[in-house]
Amino acid sequence: MIQLYGHRFAAFVWKPLIALYERSVPFDFRMVDAGHPDNSAAVMDMAPAGQFPILVDGDRTVLESSSIVEYLDAAQGSAGPMIPADALKAVEARQMDGLFDDYIAAPMQIITGDAARDAAQRDAHGVAQARAKLDKAYRWFDQWMAERDWAAAGRFTLADCAAAPALFYADWAHPIADDCTALRDYRARLLARPSVARVVDEARPFRHLFPLGAPDRD
Ligand SMILES: N[C@@H](CCC(=O)N[C@@H](CS)C(=O)NCC(=O)O)C(=O)O
């Protein structure tokens, strides 16, 4: 059976989890935390920087959240692929996956990573830059979503697997402006999707880990 190494609260782990639930793929979740030192040691061994998620399927090890979602399309599951079969739609899905990773998830990680550090090691300038990047990106994605229900290809894809954790945590770290209604509506649409709702629920017991203090809302 497929094994997925990660942590239930980790944004990039949500991407393959959502795809696994969308496509009804059975798997064994290998929690990476202080309580599971063997899993942590395995991750340190398998990944160049000891990062997760990591998928192990028999002899095959797949790194990187987007590659794992793509691997599941090829190897496992019953529902439609997360990367559309149509080549141009696939480009759009991969493009939006990359944009959510780079312009929403990455600045969100800078803000939360900074908050997790000792005060003496914080980087106020870097955090201000990350917040400005998010403000600009929110406007761009708001325009993009004004014409769409899902982020790419007219249906739920890899792009939405990336968008769900990125927007979930980014809105906690640096709230999406009230007038970005299309983006806010899209975030709500993602949270109502059963695969995403399940991942959010499974992460609920770990909300105390959010370095800025989790808000009292999803
Ligand atoms: N590009 C990677 C990013 C993975 C990533 O940032 N993982 C975080 C969890 S969300 C992690 O491993 N953090 C622990 C660490 O860096 O030691 C992917 O898409 O899988």
The ligand as a MOL file (V3000), in Angstrom:
LIG
                    3D

  0  0  0     0  0            999 V3000
M  V30 BEGIN CTAB
M  V30 COUNTS 20 19 0 0 0
M  V30 BEGIN ATOM
M  V30 1 N 8.4230 22.1250 -2.5850 0
M  V30 2 C 8.0380 21.2340 -1.5130 0
M  V30 3 C 7.7870 22.0480 -0.2650 0
M  V30 4 C 7.6080 21.1540 0.9380 0
M  V30 5 C 7.5480 21.9000 2.2580 0
M  V30 6 O 7.7100 23.1290 2.3400 0
M  V30 7 N 7.3480 21.1030 3.3260 0
M  V30 8 C 7.2990 21.6130 4.6850 0
M  V30 9 C 5.9610 21.2640 5.3150 0
M  V30 10 S 4.6350 22.1520 4.5660 0
M  V30 11 C 8.3340 20.8980 5.5150 0
M  V30 12 O 8.7860 19.8350 5.1700 0
M  V30 13 N 8.7200 21.4930 6.6400 0
M  V30 14 C 9.6280 20.8670 7.5660 0
M  V30 15 C 11.0420 21.2530 7.3300 0
M  V30 16 O 11.3400 22.0880 6.4420 0
M  V30 17 O 11.8910 20.7190 8.0440 0
M  V30 18 C 6.7960 20.4250 -1.9510 0
M  V30 19 O 6.0290 20.9140 -2.7990 0
M  V30 20 O 6.6350 19.2970 -1.4870 0
M  V30 END ATOM
M  V30 BEGIN BOND
M  V30 1 1 1 2
M  V30 2 1 2 3
M  V30 3 1 2 18
M  V30 4 1 3 4
M  V30 5 1 4 5
M  V30 6 2 5 6
M  V30 7 1 5 7
M  V30 8 1 7 8
M  V30 9 1 8 9
M  V30 10 1 8 11
M  V30 11 1 9 10
M  V30 12 2 11 12
M  V30 13 1 11 13
M  V30 14 1 13 14
M  V30 15 1 14 15
M  V30 16 2 15 16
M  V30 17 1 15 17
M  V30 18 2 18 19
M  V30 19 1 18 20
M  V30 END BOND
M  V30 END CTAB
M  END
